[in-house]
Amino acid sequence: MIIELTINGEARTATVAGSESLLTTLREELALPGAKNACEQGECGSCSVLMDGTLVCSCLVMAADCDGAAVTTIEGIASDGVLNAVQHAMHDAGAVQCGFCTPGIVIAATNLFAEDPHPSPDTIREALAGNICRCTGYGAIMRALEQVAEGSS
Amino acid sequence: MEIVRPQSLDEALAAKSAMPDALPLAGGTDVMVEVNFAGLRPSRVVGLRQVDELEAWDERRIGAGVTWTRLESGPYPALAQAARTVGSPQIRNAGTIGGNLGTASPAGDGLPWLAALDADIEVASANRGTRRMPWNEFIMGVKKTALEPDELIVAVVLPDTMPRTEAFAKIGIRSAMVIATVNCVVARWDDGRVAVALGSVGPTPIRARRAEELISSEPQPSEATMAEFARLVSEEVRPISDHRSTAAYRRHSSGVLARRLLERCLAA
């Protein structure tokens, strides 16, 4: 079947074969590899996207059930090559090691700051509970996001 | 694969009647794990995300499509606490209380609260209308429910008299993103009646009836009564050993958890 999506503001169509996930469609049909495929069971958050403005794991969304949805992926976070505040702060803080978790963390953190511009460190930690960094680079990630929360980035 | 995405409850029930073999899909957080790992390849799906009626929520009736994120900020303290321990923000934005019932996992974090309150489950079909049954008639065993193939879970219906205090706690191998080793709700009503429900310690949620009976007659229980309460809870659960824990640990922690929650209810 064919589904119609709005991806990062752009109308796209994709062919869906069966019960595969939105993540599969993004990566394999729409050539958007920013959302990563790791655990495929909602544990790691590396596939995080915003669907109709809601933070979800795209590996747990059935693509066929997405017809008409608006999806924001990591590819749509910077505008015209300008990093957003989260990307900028993470870049400055060196909050990237292997980089595999980074797209999901940027999406989850961007979603947090849209809802709460000045979250406490505990709130940041809880908002990122579903995003795992197996390099355990959380210290630098927290330093970057605390800077965004303080409005100094 | 064929998918139908109804826009109303009537359309959804008509679709389920026409295709009783179709898989109901709400948040997808259980279904897609089966697709990704267990080779589930449904030939037909009824996608429920656009059915507004399932998202309705008034004081005594929670629509099956209400997400954990919404329940987290709801008026029921123990259910809100339980909701906050379900998966991650991403999972809570998608997963629903109806999905918890449909999956009927022994570890479902919303289920002990429904059990403690003696909530009813409302299901409906196009041909036979609506029927309502107590939670313990709906949940029949491990991942087994009384839902007929042409039916959908519509709502959870709460009792007229709600507890004065209630509390939820859960034990897992870490404090976030974890499937329960034991989860527990203790609720206490104005008349002193206490309900104790536990999950992950039996095929379905378990009510510790003898412990409830003991404590409901004692408004200010002594230390000895509290200890006996915990002992009875540990005796009444029916845990197994599996990859998450041993039966002995689950039995022990059931009593500890229930007592701790009872103390919170008595102090409130």
Interface residues (C-beta under 8 A of the other chain):
Chain A: M1 A17 G18 S19 E20 S21 E40 Q41 G42 E43 G45 S48 T54 L55 V56 C57 C59 L60 V61 M62 A64 D65 D67 A108 E126 A127 A129 G130 N131
Chain B: M1 I3 R5 L25 G27 G28 T29 V31 M32 V33 V35 N36 F37 L40 R41 P42 V45 G47 R49 G87 S88 P89 Q90 I91 N93 A94 A176 M177
